[in-house]
Amino acid sequence: MAKEKVKQLNGVFSSVFAHAGHITKEDAKEISGLDDHEFEHAYDKASKIAENIMQYEGNKMDKFLEHMAKAIDEHMEHFGGKLFK
C-alpha cells in the first residue's frame, strides 16, 4: 500500500512538470508507473496545483513546495501520521 501512495505522489509531481510544459503528459504517465485511471486522477490534481502556482504572484517554487507538502500530508494520513514525525 505504501508503494502505491508513493506512485500516486510521483504521478502528481511528474504531472506538474507536464502542465508547466517541461515534459509531455505521456512522459509523466510513464514516470509515475500508474495505470490510466490512477494517472488521470493524479493529472487532474496536478492541474489544480499548476494553475494555482501559475496565478501566484510571489515565489512560485515556494508555492509549489507548499502544495506538494500538502499533497504528501494528505496521502500520509492513511498511514496515521506525517512523513516526518
PyMOL Python script that loads the backbone (N, CA, C, O; Angstrom):
from pymol import cmd

cmd.read_pdbstr("""\
ATOM      1  N   MET A   1       0.811  -1.196   0.000  1.00  0.00           N
ATOM      2  CA  MET A   1       0.000   0.000   0.000  1.00  0.00           C
ATOM      3  C   MET A   1       0.856   1.263   0.000  1.00  0.00           C
ATOM      4  O   MET A   1       0.534   2.225  -0.697  1.00  0.00           O
ATOM      5  N   ALA A   2       1.931   1.273   0.764  1.00  0.00           N
ATOM      6  CA  ALA A   2       2.793   2.454   0.808  1.00  0.00           C
ATOM      7  C   ALA A   2       3.395   2.723  -0.571  1.00  0.00           C
ATOM      8  O   ALA A   2       3.543   3.874  -0.982  1.00  0.00           O
ATOM      9  N   LYS A   3       3.735   1.661  -1.268  1.00  0.00           N
ATOM     10  CA  LYS A   3       4.318   1.819  -2.605  1.00  0.00           C
ATOM     11  C   LYS A   3       3.327   2.510  -3.537  1.00  0.00           C
ATOM     12  O   LYS A   3       3.730   3.356  -4.335  1.00  0.00           O
ATOM     13  N   GLU A   4       2.056   2.175  -3.456  1.00  0.00           N
ATOM     14  CA  GLU A   4       1.034   2.799  -4.299  1.00  0.00           C
ATOM     15  C   GLU A   4       0.874   4.277  -3.972  1.00  0.00           C
ATOM     16  O   GLU A   4       0.687   5.092  -4.876  1.00  0.00           O
ATOM     17  N   LYS A   5       0.943   4.629  -2.711  1.00  0.00           N
ATOM     18  CA  LYS A   5       0.827   6.037  -2.307  1.00  0.00           C
ATOM     19  C   LYS A   5       1.993   6.851  -2.871  1.00  0.00           C
ATOM     20  O   LYS A   5       1.807   7.983  -3.316  1.00  0.00           O
ATOM     21  N   VAL A   6       3.186   6.273  -2.849  1.00  0.00           N
ATOM     22  CA  VAL A   6       4.349   6.969  -3.396  1.00  0.00           C
ATOM     23  C   VAL A   6       4.193   7.110  -4.908  1.00  0.00           C
ATOM     24  O   VAL A   6       4.534   8.152  -5.467  1.00  0.00           O
ATOM     25  N   LYS A   7       3.685   6.078  -5.575  1.00  0.00           N
ATOM     26  CA  LYS A   7       3.460   6.165  -7.016  1.00  0.00           C
ATOM     27  C   LYS A   7       2.449   7.262  -7.341  1.00  0.00           C
ATOM     28  O   LYS A   7       2.620   7.992  -8.317  1.00  0.00           O
ATOM     29  N   GLN A   8       1.395   7.383  -6.527  1.00  0.00           N
ATOM     30  CA  GLN A   8       0.394   8.429  -6.747  1.00  0.00           C
ATOM     31  C   GLN A   8       1.019   9.808  -6.586  1.00  0.00           C
ATOM     32  O   GLN A   8       0.771  10.703  -7.394  1.00  0.00           O
ATOM     33  N   LEU A   9       1.822   9.981  -5.551  1.00  0.00           N
ATOM     34  CA  LEU A   9       2.504  11.263  -5.351  1.00  0.00           C
ATOM     35  C   LEU A   9       3.467  11.550  -6.491  1.00  0.00           C
ATOM     36  O   LEU A   9       3.591  12.693  -6.932  1.00  0.00           O
ATOM     37  N   ASN A  10       4.142  10.524  -6.964  1.00  0.00           N
ATOM     38  CA  ASN A  10       5.042  10.678  -8.095  1.00  0.00           C
ATOM     39  C   ASN A  10       4.249  11.086  -9.345  1.00  0.00           C
ATOM     40  O   ASN A  10       4.732  11.865 -10.166  1.00  0.00           O
ATOM     41  N   GLY A  11       3.039  10.556  -9.479  1.00  0.00           N
ATOM     42  CA  GLY A  11       2.180  10.943 -10.592  1.00  0.00           C
ATOM     43  C   GLY A  11       1.806  12.410 -10.534  1.00  0.00           C
ATOM     44  O   GLY A  11       1.799  13.091 -11.559  1.00  0.00           O
ATOM     45  N   VAL A  12       1.497  12.899  -9.352  1.00  0.00           N
ATOM     46  CA  VAL A  12       1.170  14.317  -9.183  1.00  0.00           C
ATOM     47  C   VAL A  12       2.408  15.164  -9.476  1.00  0.00           C
ATOM     48  O   VAL A  12       2.337  16.152 -10.206  1.00  0.00           O
ATOM     49  N   PHE A  13       3.527  14.771  -8.906  1.00  0.00           N
ATOM     50  CA  PHE A  13       4.772  15.520  -9.077  1.00  0.00           C
ATOM     51  C   PHE A  13       5.163  15.612 -10.554  1.00  0.00           C
ATOM     52  O   PHE A  13       5.436  16.701 -11.061  1.00  0.00           O
ATOM     53  N   SER A  14       5.189  14.474 -11.236  1.00  0.00           N
ATOM     54  CA  SER A  14       5.591  14.488 -12.649  1.00  0.00           C
ATOM     55  C   SER A  14       4.568  15.213 -13.510  1.00  0.00           C
ATOM     56  O   SER A  14       4.929  15.832 -14.511  1.00  0.00           O
ATOM     57  N   SER A  15       3.306  15.145 -13.136  1.00  0.00           N
ATOM     58  CA  SER A  15       2.261  15.826 -13.905  1.00  0.00           C
ATOM     59  C   SER A  15       2.357  17.340 -13.803  1.00  0.00           C
ATOM     60  O   SER A  15       1.998  18.045 -14.746  1.00  0.00           O
ATOM     61  N   VAL A  16       2.834  17.846 -12.679  1.00  0.00           N
ATOM     62  CA  VAL A  16       3.047  19.293 -12.561  1.00  0.00           C
ATOM     63  C   VAL A  16       4.071  19.738 -13.606  1.00  0.00           C
ATOM     64  O   VAL A  16       3.921  20.794 -14.221  1.00  0.00           O
ATOM     65  N   PHE A  17       5.104  18.932 -13.800  1.00  0.00           N
ATOM     66  CA  PHE A  17       6.106  19.252 -14.820  1.00  0.00           C
ATOM     67  C   PHE A  17       5.489  19.214 -16.223  1.00  0.00           C
ATOM     68  O   PHE A  17       5.863  20.007 -17.087  1.00  0.00           O
ATOM     69  N   ALA A  18       4.552  18.302 -16.446  1.00  0.00           N
ATOM     70  CA  ALA A  18       3.862  18.244 -17.736  1.00  0.00           C
ATOM     71  C   ALA A  18       3.002  19.489 -17.935  1.00  0.00           C
ATOM     72  O   ALA A  18       2.996  20.066 -19.023  1.00  0.00           O
ATOM     73  N   HIS A  19       2.288  19.903 -16.917  1.00  0.00           N
ATOM     74  CA  HIS A  19       1.447  21.094 -17.011  1.00  0.00           C
ATOM     75  C   HIS A  19       2.279  22.355 -17.237  1.00  0.00           C
ATOM     76  O   HIS A  19       1.820  23.306 -17.869  1.00  0.00           O
ATOM     77  N   ALA A  20       3.498  22.352 -16.719  1.00  0.00           N
ATOM     78  CA  ALA A  20       4.381  23.507 -16.900  1.00  0.00           C
ATOM     79  C   ALA A  20       5.097  23.463 -18.253  1.00  0.00           C
ATOM     80  O   ALA A  20       5.813  24.400 -18.608  1.00  0.00           O
ATOM     81  N   GLY A  21       4.906  22.381 -19.003  1.00  0.00           N
ATOM     82  CA  GLY A  21       5.465  22.286 -20.343  1.00  0.00           C
ATOM     83  C   GLY A  21       6.876  21.731 -20.433  1.00  0.00           C
ATOM     84  O   GLY A  21       7.507  21.825 -21.485  1.00  0.00           O
ATOM     85  N   HIS A  22       7.379  21.158 -19.355  1.00  0.00           N
ATOM     86  CA  HIS A  22       8.744  20.636 -19.358  1.00  0.00           C
ATOM     87  C   HIS A  22       8.839  19.215 -19.899  1.00  0.00           C
ATOM     88  O   HIS A  22       9.865  18.822 -20.454  1.00  0.00           O
ATOM     89  N   ILE A  23       7.756  18.440 -19.733  1.00  0.00           N
ATOM     90  CA  ILE A  23       7.683  17.087 -20.275  1.00  0.00           C
ATOM     91  C   ILE A  23       6.273  16.891 -20.827  1.00  0.00           C
ATOM     92  O   ILE A  23       5.393  17.719 -20.591  1.00  0.00           O
ATOM     93  N   THR A  24       6.061  15.817 -21.547  1.00  0.00           N
ATOM     94  CA  THR A  24       4.728  15.534 -22.072  1.00  0.00           C
ATOM     95  C   THR A  24       3.888  14.798 -21.034  1.00  0.00           C
ATOM     96  O   THR A  24       4.406  14.264 -20.054  1.00  0.00           O
ATOM     97  N   LYS A  25       2.599  14.786 -21.271  1.00  0.00           N
ATOM     98  CA  LYS A  25       1.696  14.036 -20.402  1.00  0.00           C
ATOM     99  C   LYS A  25       2.067  12.554 -20.430  1.00  0.00           C
ATOM    100  O   LYS A  25       2.023  11.879 -19.401  1.00  0.00           O
ATOM    101  N   GLU A  26       2.426  12.059 -21.589  1.00  0.00           N
ATOM    102  CA  GLU A  26       2.819  10.653 -21.725  1.00  0.00           C
ATOM    103  C   GLU A  26       4.089  10.359 -20.920  1.00  0.00           C
ATOM    104  O   GLU A  26       4.208   9.303 -20.298  1.00  0.00           O
ATOM    105  N   ASP A  27       5.028  11.294 -20.939  1.00  0.00           N
ATOM    106  CA  ASP A  27       6.239  11.131 -20.126  1.00  0.00           C
ATOM    107  C   ASP A  27       5.888  11.065 -18.650  1.00  0.00           C
ATOM    108  O   ASP A  27       6.412  10.227 -17.916  1.00  0.00           O
ATOM    109  N   ALA A  28       5.008  11.944 -18.221  1.00  0.00           N
ATOM    110  CA  ALA A  28       4.600  11.968 -16.814  1.00  0.00           C
ATOM    111  C   ALA A  28       3.946  10.648 -16.424  1.00  0.00           C
ATOM    112  O   ALA A  28       4.201  10.125 -15.339  1.00  0.00           O
ATOM    113  N   LYS A  29       3.110  10.111 -17.295  1.00  0.00           N
ATOM    114  CA  LYS A  29       2.448   8.831 -17.011  1.00  0.00           C
ATOM    115  C   LYS A  29       3.481   7.719 -16.897  1.00  0.00           C
ATOM    116  O   LYS A  29       3.414   6.885 -15.994  1.00  0.00           O
ATOM    117  N   GLU A  30       4.432   7.715 -17.817  1.00  0.00           N
ATOM    118  CA  GLU A  30       5.481   6.693 -17.781  1.00  0.00           C
ATOM    119  C   GLU A  30       6.297   6.796 -16.490  1.00  0.00           C
ATOM    120  O   GLU A  30       6.581   5.782 -15.852  1.00  0.00           O
ATOM    121  N   ILE A  31       6.666   7.998 -16.111  1.00  0.00           N
ATOM    122  CA  ILE A  31       7.440   8.218 -14.892  1.00  0.00           C
ATOM    123  C   ILE A  31       6.668   7.744 -13.665  1.00  0.00           C
ATOM    124  O   ILE A  31       7.246   7.168 -12.743  1.00  0.00           O
ATOM    125  N   SER A  32       5.365   7.988 -13.661  1.00  0.00           N
ATOM    126  CA  SER A  32       4.555   7.645 -12.487  1.00  0.00           C
ATOM    127  C   SER A  32       4.399   6.147 -12.289  1.00  0.00           C
ATOM    128  O   SER A  32       4.362   5.668 -11.156  1.00  0.00           O
ATOM    129  N   GLY A  33       4.307   5.407 -13.382  1.00  0.00           N
ATOM    130  CA  GLY A  33       4.069   3.968 -13.270  1.00  0.00           C
ATOM    131  C   GLY A  33       2.637   3.611 -12.911  1.00  0.00           C
ATOM    132  O   GLY A  33       2.352   2.471 -12.543  1.00  0.00           O
ATOM    133  N   LEU A  34       1.731   4.583 -13.015  1.00  0.00           N
ATOM    134  CA  LEU A  34       0.327   4.361 -12.660  1.00  0.00           C
ATOM    135  C   LEU A  34      -0.458   3.841 -13.857  1.00  0.00           C
ATOM    136  O   LEU A  34      -0.064   4.040 -15.007  1.00  0.00           O
ATOM    137  N   ASP A  35      -1.576   3.169 -13.574  1.00  0.00           N
ATOM    138  CA  ASP A  35      -2.460   2.778 -14.671  1.00  0.00           C
ATOM    139  C   ASP A  35      -3.233   4.014 -15.138  1.00  0.00           C
ATOM    140  O   ASP A  35      -3.162   5.070 -14.509  1.00  0.00           O
ATOM    141  N   ASP A  36      -3.961   3.877 -16.230  1.00  0.00           N
ATOM    142  CA  ASP A  36      -4.632   5.023 -16.853  1.00  0.00           C
ATOM    143  C   ASP A  36      -5.547   5.776 -15.889  1.00  0.00           C
ATOM    144  O   ASP A  36      -5.481   7.001 -15.798  1.00  0.00           O
ATOM    145  N   HIS A  37      -6.395   5.049 -15.175  1.00  0.00           N
ATOM    146  CA  HIS A  37      -7.366   5.685 -14.270  1.00  0.00           C
ATOM    147  C   HIS A  37      -6.663   6.423 -13.129  1.00  0.00           C
ATOM    148  O   HIS A  37      -6.983   7.575 -12.837  1.00  0.00           O
ATOM    149  N   GLU A  38      -5.713   5.758 -12.493  1.00  0.00           N
ATOM    150  CA  GLU A  38      -4.999   6.389 -11.384  1.00  0.00           C
ATOM    151  C   GLU A  38      -4.202   7.599 -11.854  1.00  0.00           C
ATOM    152  O   GLU A  38      -4.124   8.614 -11.162  1.00  0.00           O
ATOM    153  N   PHE A  39      -3.606   7.477 -13.048  1.00  0.00           N
ATOM    154  CA  PHE A  39      -2.832   8.596 -13.564  1.00  0.00           C
ATOM    155  C   PHE A  39      -3.722   9.795 -13.857  1.00  0.00           C
ATOM    156  O   PHE A  39      -3.340  10.927 -13.561  1.00  0.00           O
ATOM    157  N   GLU A  40      -4.892   9.573 -14.427  1.00  0.00           N
ATOM    158  CA  GLU A  40      -5.795  10.692 -14.722  1.00  0.00           C
ATOM    159  C   GLU A  40      -6.177  11.428 -13.445  1.00  0.00           C
ATOM    160  O   GLU A  40      -6.298  12.653 -13.442  1.00  0.00           O
ATOM    161  N   HIS A  41      -6.366  10.683 -12.362  1.00  0.00           N
ATOM    162  CA  HIS A  41      -6.670  11.313 -11.072  1.00  0.00           C
ATOM    163  C   HIS A  41      -5.485  12.184 -10.632  1.00  0.00           C
ATOM    164  O   HIS A  41      -5.678  13.323 -10.207  1.00  0.00           O
ATOM    165  N   ALA A  42      -4.274  11.654 -10.732  1.00  0.00           N
ATOM    166  CA  ALA A  42      -3.079  12.416 -10.355  1.00  0.00           C
ATOM    167  C   ALA A  42      -2.893  13.619 -11.275  1.00  0.00           C
ATOM    168  O   ALA A  42      -2.508  14.697 -10.821  1.00  0.00           O
ATOM    169  N   TYR A  43      -3.162  13.439 -12.553  1.00  0.00           N
ATOM    170  CA  TYR A  43      -3.003  14.516 -13.529  1.00  0.00           C
ATOM    171  C   TYR A  43      -3.990  15.646 -13.252  1.00  0.00           C
ATOM    172  O   TYR A  43      -3.640  16.821 -13.368  1.00  0.00           O
ATOM    173  N   ASP A  44      -5.206  15.298 -12.890  1.00  0.00           N
ATOM    174  CA  ASP A  44      -6.208  16.311 -12.542  1.00  0.00           C
ATOM    175  C   ASP A  44      -5.790  17.093 -11.302  1.00  0.00           C
ATOM    176  O   ASP A  44      -5.935  18.314 -11.249  1.00  0.00           O
ATOM    177  N   LYS A  45      -5.273  16.382 -10.311  1.00  0.00           N
ATOM    178  CA  LYS A  45      -4.808  17.056  -9.089  1.00  0.00           C
ATOM    179  C   LYS A  45      -3.651  18.001  -9.430  1.00  0.00           C
ATOM    180  O   LYS A  45      -3.597  19.125  -8.932  1.00  0.00           O
ATOM    181  N   ALA A  46      -2.736  17.545 -10.271  1.00  0.00           N
ATOM    182  CA  ALA A  46      -1.605  18.373 -10.677  1.00  0.00           C
ATOM    183  C   ALA A  46      -2.062  19.591 -11.466  1.00  0.00           C
ATOM    184  O   ALA A  46      -1.448  20.655 -11.382  1.00  0.00           O
ATOM    185  N   SER A  47      -3.131  19.442 -12.228  1.00  0.00           N
ATOM    186  CA  SER A  47      -3.675  20.560 -12.991  1.00  0.00           C
ATOM    187  C   SER A  47      -4.093  21.688 -12.060  1.00  0.00           C
ATOM    188  O   SER A  47      -3.818  22.857 -12.331  1.00  0.00           O
ATOM    189  N   LYS A  48      -4.749  21.344 -10.980  1.00  0.00           N
ATOM    190  CA  LYS A  48      -5.182  22.344  -9.999  1.00  0.00           C
ATOM    191  C   LYS A  48      -3.978  22.991  -9.323  1.00  0.00           C
ATOM    192  O   LYS A  48      -3.955  24.202  -9.105  1.00  0.00           O
ATOM    193  N   ILE A  49      -2.983  22.178  -8.995  1.00  0.00           N
ATOM    194  CA  ILE A  49      -1.773  22.702  -8.366  1.00  0.00           C
ATOM    195  C   ILE A  49      -1.053  23.656  -9.318  1.00  0.00           C
ATOM    196  O   ILE A  49      -0.681  24.764  -8.929  1.00  0.00           O
ATOM    197  N   ALA A  50      -0.857  23.225 -10.563  1.00  0.00           N
ATOM    198  CA  ALA A  50      -0.142  24.050 -11.547  1.00  0.00           C
ATOM    199  C   ALA A  50      -0.872  25.361 -11.810  1.00  0.00           C
ATOM    200  O   ALA A  50      -0.242  26.414 -11.914  1.00  0.00           O
ATOM    201  N   GLU A  51      -2.184  25.302 -11.917  1.00  0.00           N
ATOM    202  CA  GLU A  51      -2.971  26.513 -12.151  1.00  0.00           C
ATOM    203  C   GLU A  51      -2.805  27.488 -10.990  1.00  0.00           C
ATOM    204  O   GLU A  51      -2.628  28.690 -11.194  1.00  0.00           O
ATOM    205  N   ASN A  52      -2.863  26.963  -9.787  1.00  0.00           N
ATOM    206  CA  ASN A  52      -2.707  27.782  -8.587  1.00  0.00           C
ATOM    207  C   ASN A  52      -1.326  28.429  -8.550  1.00  0.00           C
ATOM    208  O   ASN A  52      -1.190  29.605  -8.213  1.00  0.00           O
ATOM    209  N   ILE A  53      -0.313  27.659  -8.896  1.00  0.00           N
ATOM    210  CA  ILE A  53       1.060  28.169  -8.877  1.00  0.00           C
ATOM    211  C   ILE A  53       1.250  29.250  -9.941  1.00  0.00           C
ATOM    212  O   ILE A  53       1.849  30.289  -9.664  1.00  0.00           O
ATOM    213  N   MET A  54       0.751  29.017 -11.147  1.00  0.00           N
ATOM    214  CA  MET A  54       0.942  29.971 -12.239  1.00  0.00           C
ATOM    215  C   MET A  54       0.272  31.311 -11.942  1.00  0.00           C
ATOM    216  O   MET A  54       0.739  32.349 -12.410  1.00  0.00           O
ATOM    217  N   GLN A  55      -0.808  31.302 -11.175  1.00  0.00           N
ATOM    218  CA  GLN A  55      -1.514  32.539 -10.842  1.00  0.00           C
ATOM    219  C   GLN A  55      -0.897  33.252  -9.646  1.00  0.00           C
ATOM    220  O   GLN A  55      -1.205  34.415  -9.389  1.00  0.00           O
ATOM    221  N   TYR A  56      -0.030  32.562  -8.918  1.00  0.00           N
ATOM    222  CA  TYR A  56       0.572  33.110  -7.716  1.00  0.00           C
ATOM    223  C   TYR A  56       1.578  34.203  -8.094  1.00  0.00           C
ATOM    224  O   TYR A  56       2.371  34.017  -9.017  1.00  0.00           O
ATOM    225  N   GLU A  57       1.553  35.313  -7.404  1.00  0.00           N
ATOM    226  CA  GLU A  57       2.414  36.454  -7.711  1.00  0.00           C
ATOM    227  C   GLU A  57       3.779  36.387  -7.043  1.00  0.00           C
ATOM    228  O   GLU A  57       4.715  37.048  -7.493  1.00  0.00           O
ATOM    229  N   GLY A  58       3.911  35.606  -5.983  1.00  0.00           N
ATOM    230  CA  GLY A  58       5.177  35.542  -5.256  1.00  0.00           C
ATOM    231  C   GLY A  58       6.111  34.485  -5.819  1.00  0.00           C
ATOM    232  O   GLY A  58       6.092  34.194  -7.015  1.00  0.00           O
ATOM    233  N   ASN A  59       6.922  33.919  -4.949  1.00  0.00           N
ATOM    234  CA  ASN A  59       7.888  32.888  -5.325  1.00  0.00           C
ATOM    235  C   ASN A  59       7.142  31.602  -5.676  1.00  0.00           C
ATOM    236  O   ASN A  59       6.594  30.936  -4.797  1.00  0.00           O
ATOM    237  N   LYS A  60       7.122  31.264  -6.947  1.00  0.00           N
ATOM    238  CA  LYS A  60       6.368  30.111  -7.421  1.00  0.00           C
ATOM    239  C   LYS A  60       6.931  28.794  -6.879  1.00  0.00           C
ATOM    240  O   LYS A  60       6.174  27.853  -6.640  1.00  0.00           O
ATOM    241  N   MET A  61       8.232  28.719  -6.688  1.00  0.00           N
ATOM    242  CA  MET A  61       8.819  27.488  -6.147  1.00  0.00           C
ATOM    243  C   MET A  61       8.344  27.257  -4.719  1.00  0.00           C
ATOM    244  O   MET A  61       8.039  26.125  -4.346  1.00  0.00           O
ATOM    245  N   ASP A  62       8.277  28.316  -3.916  1.00  0.00           N
ATOM    246  CA  ASP A  62       7.759  28.175  -2.554  1.00  0.00           C
ATOM    247  C   ASP A  62       6.319  27.669  -2.587  1.00  0.00           C
ATOM    248  O   ASP A  62       5.946  26.806  -1.792  1.00  0.00           O
ATOM    249  N   LYS A  63       5.517  28.198  -3.495  1.00  0.00           N
ATOM    250  CA  LYS A  63       4.119  27.785  -3.609  1.00  0.00           C
ATOM    251  C   LYS A  63       4.032  26.324  -4.053  1.00  0.00           C
ATOM    252  O   LYS A  63       3.199  25.569  -3.551  1.00  0.00           O
ATOM    253  N   PHE A  64       4.892  25.928  -4.993  1.00  0.00           N
ATOM    254  CA  PHE A  64       4.933  24.541  -5.447  1.00  0.00           C
ATOM    255  C   PHE A  64       5.253  23.609  -4.281  1.00  0.00           C
ATOM    256  O   PHE A  64       4.580  22.596  -4.088  1.00  0.00           O
ATOM    257  N   LEU A  65       6.272  23.951  -3.513  1.00  0.00           N
ATOM    258  CA  LEU A  65       6.658  23.119  -2.372  1.00  0.00           C
ATOM    259  C   LEU A  65       5.549  23.061  -1.325  1.00  0.00           C
ATOM    260  O   LEU A  65       5.329  22.022  -0.703  1.00  0.00           O
ATOM    261  N   GLU A  66       4.859  24.170  -1.133  1.00  0.00           N
ATOM    262  CA  GLU A  66       3.738  24.212  -0.199  1.00  0.00           C
ATOM    263  C   GLU A  66       2.646  23.228  -0.638  1.00  0.00           C
ATOM    264  O   GLU A  66       2.123  22.466   0.175  1.00  0.00           O
ATOM    265  N   HIS A  67       2.313  23.254  -1.925  1.00  0.00           N
ATOM    266  CA  HIS A  67       1.283  22.357  -2.441  1.00  0.00           C
ATOM    267  C   HIS A  67       1.714  20.889  -2.376  1.00  0.00           C
ATOM    268  O   HIS A  67       0.910  20.019  -2.042  1.00  0.00           O
ATOM    269  N   MET A  68       2.966  20.619  -2.692  1.00  0.00           N
ATOM    270  CA  MET A  68       3.437  19.236  -2.635  1.00  0.00           C
ATOM    271  C   MET A  68       3.476  18.737  -1.198  1.00  0.00           C
ATOM    272  O   MET A  68       3.168  17.573  -0.941  1.00  0.00           O
ATOM    273  N   ALA A  69       3.845  19.590  -0.268  1.00  0.00           N
ATOM    274  CA  ALA A  69       3.841  19.201   1.146  1.00  0.00           C
ATOM    275  C   ALA A  69       2.425  18.853   1.596  1.00  0.00           C
ATOM    276  O   ALA A  69       2.221  17.885   2.328  1.00  0.00           O
ATOM    277  N   LYS A  70       1.462  19.636   1.160  1.00  0.00           N
ATOM    278  CA  LYS A  70       0.068  19.355   1.500  1.00  0.00           C
ATOM    279  C   LYS A  70      -0.381  18.020   0.888  1.00  0.00           C
ATOM    280  O   LYS A  70      -1.068  17.236   1.544  1.00  0.00           O
ATOM    281  N   ALA A  71       0.002  17.767  -0.354  1.00  0.00           N
ATOM    282  CA  ALA A  71      -0.361  16.513  -1.013  1.00  0.00           C
ATOM    283  C   ALA A  71       0.257  15.318  -0.282  1.00  0.00           C
ATOM    284  O   ALA A  71      -0.395  14.289  -0.106  1.00  0.00           O
ATOM    285  N   ILE A  72       1.504  15.458   0.138  1.00  0.00           N
ATOM    286  CA  ILE A  72       2.168  14.380   0.883  1.00  0.00           C
ATOM    287  C   ILE A  72       1.451  14.145   2.200  1.00  0.00           C
ATOM    288  O   ILE A  72       1.176  13.000   2.560  1.00  0.00           O
ATOM    289  N   ASP A  73       1.147  15.205   2.918  1.00  0.00           N
ATOM    290  CA  ASP A  73       0.435  15.061   4.195  1.00  0.00           C
ATOM    291  C   ASP A  73      -0.907  14.373   4.005  1.00  0.00           C
ATOM    292  O   ASP A  73      -1.283  13.518   4.806  1.00  0.00           O
ATOM    293  N   GLU A  74      -1.635  14.738   2.949  1.00  0.00           N
ATOM    294  CA  GLU A  74      -2.931  14.115   2.692  1.00  0.00           C
ATOM    295  C   GLU A  74      -2.782  12.616   2.427  1.00  0.00           C
ATOM    296  O   GLU A  74      -3.578  11.816   2.918  1.00  0.00           O
ATOM    297  N   HIS A  75      -1.778  12.240   1.665  1.00  0.00           N
ATOM    298  CA  HIS A  75      -1.557  10.822   1.387  1.00  0.00           C
ATOM    299  C   HIS A  75      -1.091  10.072   2.631  1.00  0.00           C
ATOM    300  O   HIS A  75      -1.443   8.907   2.819  1.00  0.00           O
ATOM    301  N   MET A  76      -0.314  10.721   3.470  1.00  0.00           N
ATOM    302  CA  MET A  76       0.216  10.060   4.665  1.00  0.00           C
ATOM    303  C   MET A  76      -0.824   9.881   5.759  1.00  0.00           C
ATOM    304  O   MET A  76      -0.628   9.067   6.661  1.00  0.00           O
ATOM    305  N   GLU A  77      -1.931  10.623   5.701  1.00  0.00           N
ATOM    306  CA  GLU A  77      -2.992  10.460   6.694  1.00  0.00           C
ATOM    307  C   GLU A  77      -3.483   9.024   6.741  1.00  0.00           C
ATOM    308  O   GLU A  77      -3.927   8.552   7.788  1.00  0.00           O
ATOM    309  N   HIS A  78      -3.408   8.328   5.618  1.00  0.00           N
ATOM    310  CA  HIS A  78      -3.859   6.941   5.552  1.00  0.00           C
ATOM    311  C   HIS A  78      -2.964   6.012   6.369  1.00  0.00           C
ATOM    312  O   HIS A  78      -3.358   4.891   6.691  1.00  0.00           O
ATOM    313  N   PHE A  79      -1.757   6.480   6.704  1.00  0.00           N
ATOM    314  CA  PHE A  79      -0.841   5.685   7.496  1.00  0.00           C
ATOM    315  C   PHE A  79      -0.793   6.171   8.943  1.00  0.00           C
ATOM    316  O   PHE A  79       0.020   5.704   9.741  1.00  0.00           O
ATOM    317  N   GLY A  80      -1.677   7.119   9.268  1.00  0.00           N
ATOM    318  CA  GLY A  80      -1.774   7.582  10.643  1.00  0.00           C
ATOM    319  C   GLY A  80      -0.799   8.655  11.050  1.00  0.00           C
ATOM    320  O   GLY A  80      -0.529   8.814  12.240  1.00  0.00           O
ATOM    321  N   GLY A  81      -0.264   9.393  10.107  1.00  0.00           N
ATOM    322  CA  GLY A  81       0.651  10.445  10.503  1.00  0.00           C
ATOM    323  C   GLY A  81       1.283  11.184   9.352  1.00  0.00           C
ATOM    324  O   GLY A  81       0.816  11.123   8.214  1.00  0.00           O
ATOM    325  N   LYS A  82       2.341  11.875   9.663  1.00  0.00           N
ATOM    326  CA  LYS A  82       3.084  12.682   8.700  1.00  0.00           C
ATOM    327  C   LYS A  82       4.278  11.873   8.192  1.00  0.00           C
ATOM    328  O   LYS A  82       4.656  10.865   8.788  1.00  0.00           O
ATOM    329  N   LEU A  83       4.860  12.325   7.096  1.00  0.00           N
ATOM    330  CA  LEU A  83       6.037  11.658   6.553  1.00  0.00           C
ATOM    331  C   LEU A  83       7.176  11.725   7.556  1.00  0.00           C
ATOM    332  O   LEU A  83       7.833  10.718   7.822  1.00  0.00           O
ATOM    333  N   PHE A  84       7.412  12.903   8.110  1.00  0.00           N
ATOM    334  CA  PHE A  84       8.441  13.084   9.127  1.00  0.00           C
ATOM    335  C   PHE A  84       7.766  13.383  10.452  1.00  0.00           C
ATOM    336  O   PHE A  84       7.050  14.375  10.587  1.00  0.00           O
ATOM    337  N   LYS A  85       7.993  12.540  11.402  1.00  0.00           N
ATOM    338  CA  LYS A  85       7.347  12.695  12.728  1.00  0.00           C
ATOM    339  C   LYS A  85       8.145  13.580  13.619  1.00  0.00           C
ATOM    340  O   LYS A  85       7.754  13.820  14.761  1.00  0.00           O
TER     341      LYS A  85
END
""", "prot")
cmd.dss("prot")
cmd.show_as("cartoon", "prot")
cmd.util.cbc("prot")
cmd.orient("prot")
